[in-house]
Amino acid sequence: MNILAIGDVVGKIGCTFLRSKLPSLKKLKVIDLVIANGENSSDGNGITPASADFLFSSGVDVITTGNHSFRRKESYSFYDDCEYLVRPANFPNGTTPGRGMTIVDMGRLQVAVINIMGTAFMEPLDCPFKTADRLIEQAKKENAKIIIVDFHAEATGEKRALGYYLDGRVSAIFGTHTHVQTADATILPQGTGYITDAGMTGPIHSVLGVKPEIIIKKFTEKLPQRFDLADGDCKMNCVLFNIDDKTGKTLNIEAIEIL
């Protein structure tokens, strides 16, 4: 099975670029399932029902999120209603909407998609390692043969540690949040596909999607700035995992940049 993981989609410009490139990539690579991190898919941060629907109608099957999950209040009920929009599972249940895992029925097998957020330099949520343990057990009870994890985290060390911690227990783990695709796509010793960060889908000449002059001003003047998104040429960073249907292990991993 070929599963594509797309790095953080930034704003309307990133959504539109994804729509222009994803259909042909799905045909070229014979992709069975598409996962995209959409927590920045709405202009001005966060995700809205409109930006989520746009990604779904563009060919995305599951949308994961992260620290901006609940930036837009209009998305709260959508998290509860939409089975294939997930938020980090280590947010507290009962006080936050939505779910941290979804099971996709592919006919011949079940695929679990898990979303977890890191805690190093981020929100003090539940332990991502223990959260992963709990959800993996739940996914297996629901007969998921393939398990994919989006680990939305800041620290490279935390991401790589979770990768080795889950090696052999999940099919693949891809990092999101830093918006820069890392050069460490690999298959870990026990068969789990891994990359520290899948990258970003949005404007090339930007600072993580934002106009460079705004971020420069923030760093030099030390005052709050309105983060307007950059425009111009875009890219789509993504990672393709080829996974064995029988073993649930990754057979091949390919980091891709579409211009």
N, C-alpha and C positions, 0 to 999 in steps of 0.2 A: 504494500500500500504506500502511495506517495502522499505525504502530508506537508503542506506549505505553511510556514509560520512567517507572518509579515510584521516587521518592526513598527513601532509607534507611528500611527497615521496622524499627521498634524494638519488640522484645519480643513476648510473646504478645498484648498488647493491640493492638499495631500489626498483627500477623498477622490477628487476629480481625476488626479493622475493615476491613482489605483484603478479606477474604473476604465481608464484608457488602456491599461497595460495587462490587467489580470486575466481577462478572457483568453488572450492569445498565449499567455504563459501557461495557463491551465491546459490548453490543448497541446502545446509543445512538450510539456513535461508529464503529461497524462496524470494530472493531479486529482486525487480522490477527495481530499478534504482541505479546506483553507481556514486557518486561524489568523486573526489580525488583532493587534492591540489597538483599541480605539479610544483610549481615555483622553486623548487630545484631539479627537476628530471634529469637535465643534470649535469654531473660531472663538478665541478668548478662553480656551481651556475647557476641559470636561467633555462629556458626551451627552447628547440630547437624543430623544426618540427619532428626530429627523436625520441626524448624522448616522445613527445606528442603522436605520432603515436604508439609507443610501449605501452603506457598506454591504448590508445583506443583499440588496438588489444588484450590487456590482459583482457578486460572486463569492462573498465571504460567508462561511458557514457558521463560525463561532467567533464572537467578539470577546476578548479579554480586556481588563482594565488595570487600574493601579491606584496611585495616591490621589489622582484627580477624579476618582470614580464618582464621588458625590458632590462635585463642584456645582453641578446644575440640578436644582431641585425638581425640575420638570422630568428628570430621568428616573426619579425614585420609584414610581409605580411601574415604569417600564422594566426595571430590574426584576420586579416580582412577576410581571406578566410574560416576559420573553425568556423562554427556556434556554436560548443560546447566547444570551448576554450574561457574562459572569463577572463577579468582582472578587478581589482577593479574599480567600476563605478565612484568613486570620483576622478580618474585621469581626467585631462582636456580633454574634447572632442575636436576634431579638431587638436590637437597636438600629441595625443597618439593613436596608432592603436587599433582596436578591439572594444569590447562591454563589458558592465558591467553586462549584464543579457542575459540569453537565455531561450527560452520556448521549453520544450520537449513535443512532442505530444505522449502521452501514449495510444492513441486510445480512451479509455473511458473518459479521462480527460487530461488537460494540467498541466504541472508542470513547474513553474518558478524557475530558479536557479539564485540567485543574489550574486555578489561578491563585498564586500566593504572593505576598508582599514581604520584602526584606525589612529588617528592623535596624540594621546598622545605618546610622545617619538619617533615619526615617522615623515614621510614627512607631511608638512603643506598642505594637500589636502583639497578639499571641505568637508564641515561638513558631517560626516557619517550619522548622524541622519536625516538631511534634504535630503541627497541622498537616504536614505532608503525610506523616505516618497514618493519621486518622483517615484522611481522604483516600489514600491508596487502599487501605483495608476496605473502605466502603465501596470503592470502584470494583474491587475484586469480587465482593459480594454481589454486585450487579452484573457480574460476568463480563467485565471489560477486559478484553485481551490486550488492547493497546492503550497506554496511558501517556498523555502528553502534559507537560507542566510549563506554564508561563510564570517565571520567577521575576517579578517586578521589583528590582532592587538596585541600590546605589553602589554598594561595595563589591568590587571584583572578588575579593576573598570570600565574602559570604556566598556569592553565586557559585564559585567553584567548589566551596565546601559542601553546599547542598547537592551539587552535581555528583560528587563522589559518594555522598551519603545515600543518594537515591540510585546509584549505579546498580543496574541489574534488577531494580524493582519497578522502574518506569521505562517506557520506550524511548522518550526523548525529553530533554529540558532545554528551553531557550530563555535567555534573559532579555528583559526589556527595561526601559526607563532612561538609560543614558543617551539614547538617540545616536549612538556611534557604533557601527558594526565592528565587532572584534575579529581578530585574525586567528581565532583558536577553535574553529569548528572541528570537532573530533568525535570519535566513538570511544567512550571510556572502556576500561578493561572488561567490565561485565556486560557490555553490549548496549549501553544507553547513549544515544546521540546527544551531543552537548555543544552549546555555544554560549559564551558569557553574555553577549548582547546581539540581538538580531539587527539592530540599527533603527533607521527612521524612514518614513515615507513622507516626503515633503520637499521644500525648497532647498536646493544645493547650497546656494550662497546665503547662508544664514548661521545663526548660533542656535543650534537645536530647534530650528524652525522660525526663530524670531529675527527681526531685522538686526544686523550686526551693530549698527550705530546706537541702537537702544541699549543693548547689553554693554557696549563699551562705556556709554554714559553712566550706566548704573555702577559699573566698577570704578570709574574715575571720580564721579561726583558723590557716590554713596547715598543717593536719594532714590526713593521709589520711582519706578517707571511703568508706564503702560506698555505691555508686551504685545506690540502689533506684529503679526506674522509677515515674513518676507514673501516676495513673489519671485517670478522668473522661472528658470528651468528647475525641474524636479527630478528626484530619484525615488526608487522603491527598493529598500533593502529587505531581503527575506532569506529564509533558510529552508531548504528542501530536505526532508527526511524520507528515505526509502526504508520501510519497516517490514520485516517478515511477518506475515499474517499468522503463522503457526507459533513462532516463539515470542513475538512481540518485541524483538530486539531490532535495533537499527542496523541495516546492512550498508547504508551509504548516507553521507551527509554532504550537502553542497550549499555554501554561502553564495548568494546571488545579489547582484546590484543591477537594477534595470534603470536605464537613463532614457 
